[in-house]
Amino acid sequence: MREKILRDPVHDIIAVQDPLLLHLIDTPEFQRLRRLRQLGTAAGTYHGAEHSRFGHSLGAMHIMGKVLARLRQSAHLRIDEQLERLAKTAALLHDIGHGPFSHGLERVLTPTLGHEQWTRAILEGPTAVRQLLEEEDPALPGRIVGLLQGMVPGDLRWLHHLVASQLDVDRMDYLLRDALYTGAFYGRFDLERLISTLTWAQGQVVFSYKGIPTAEEYVLARHYMYWQVYFHKTTRAQDLVLRAAWDRARELWAAGRLEAGRDVPDALVPFFEGRPDLGEYLSVDDVDVFFALKTWARHPDPILSDMASRFLHRRLLKPVFRQARPAIDPECLRQARQVVAGKGWNPHYYCLVDRTSDVAYDFYTEGGEPPAKAPIYALDEFGRLQEISRMSAIIRTVATRPRSAMNLYVPEECRQAVADRILADER
């Protein structure tokens, strides 16, 4: 049996023996993930964050294998070769639909389709990935789509939860990987300990009682990574400027002021003309967007050239508030736009509102809305199954309610004037 050994900065050795997985890794669609940064624009904040979706996808597949091995050992769960292949393939391909700059340009390049919809299109469309899957089993593409989207029989819900829940292999890998590459130590947790405390109860994967401290560590790691790394004010500024450059380019294209091939690289033209087809979507990566930005930086339109240059040379808009606020009054926003316009800047592009919201852990409360993703369960000291926030005061504290934040980004030259106007109105 052929085996491929991959050296990984997070997991050390990732060994792949399954011929199907080896062939999937070699497809053009999967190799494209090498050219998509995992954290989008965050490399402008954390210079080490140059890692790719390719490495993360391999890591998720690797963790899936370790979790399944643990369940075989701890719960004597019968997981045959076919089921393990299904699970590891779904973990490997779960992010294959991401586009350039990942979440930074999601729903911007293709407003009506997110990466989950593109993943399904890759699995069901005319791709090398689909061909390989169908050669193995004509039903396999549909089974993977079902597993990723939760359209599975009840006895396989636990497997869906391992690829898409609040305790899934996706989060387990990206938290550790992103923490390593950004240098954010508070994003780390003990993966080996976490896996060793997983067990099986009532048809689902749960923590044993002794695993509750590890679960707390895992939930807190996610909490700190979101608010210290993913929502960092400089990264958010880079996202805003990148999107503003793209929006200005769209506006100029609609007005007939950009020329295909000269002002817009050929690979990106379908994104301006309408929704690209699958082949056109798969032909683009971070490099194409960088090339477009370098082209736009030389364009005579002052807004487009300025926005592109700001992104390329890290001359970003600045947050008005050092600490983001839960909300900003609409009247304050109106006043801010007046100040920015009075300074000679177009407020549509130079007075940008950033909204962020996240909850470290979401759980079901009686009479309330069910969580978007399955909650985490654990066995208590008497072997009873409990939702984990009932057993952990720490998790209950960070899961009390979604945390939201707003900030306003403007050119540095008028930041103080905007802040003074808002503060005067608040008095």
Secondary structure, 3 states (H helix, E strand, C coil): CCCEEEEECCCEEEEECCHHHHHHHCCHHHHHHHHCECCHHHHHCCCCCCCEHHHHHHHHHHHHHHHHHHHHHHHCCCCCHHHHHHHHHHHHHCCCCCCCCHHHCCCCCCCCCCHHHHHHHHHHCCCHHHHHHHHHCCCHHHHHHHHHHCCCCHHHHHHHHHHCCCCCHHHHHHHHHHHHHHCCHHHCCCHHHHHHCEEEECCEEEECHHHHHHHHHHHHHHHHHHHHHHCCHHHHHHHHHHHHHHHHHHHHHHCCCCCECCCECHHHHHHHHCCCCHHHHHCCCHHHHHHHHHHHCCCCCHHHHHHHHHHHHCCCCEECCCCCECCCCHHHHHHHHHHHHHCCCCHHHHCEEEEEEECCCCCCCCCCCCCCCCCCEEECCCCCEEEHHHCCHHHHHHCCCCEEEEEEEECHHHHHHHHHHHHHHHC
